[in-house]
Amino acid sequence: MGLDLWFREDVARILASTWEAMRSAQRMSGHANADYQRGVEDTLRAVGLAFGLVQPAGAVRPYRHDWEIEP
């Protein structure tokens, strides 16, 4: 196993940039697919949960990217 060290802030930025890249790709293609967007969001939330950036389902505030760290 590697000895890589990840800071929570770095992981949050990676997740946020991945989310924005997905949104940009959807805008450029002109095809907004709600199921695809939900799948990407769920995947990013799962990674955020693994790194301790999010609470389990039901504990997260709405209208906020769940992988963002509280200020």
Secondary structure, 3 states (H helix, E strand, C coil): CCCCCCCHHHHHHHHHHHHHHHHHHHHHHCCCCHHHHHHHHHHHHHHHHHCCCCCCCCCCCCCCCCCCCCC
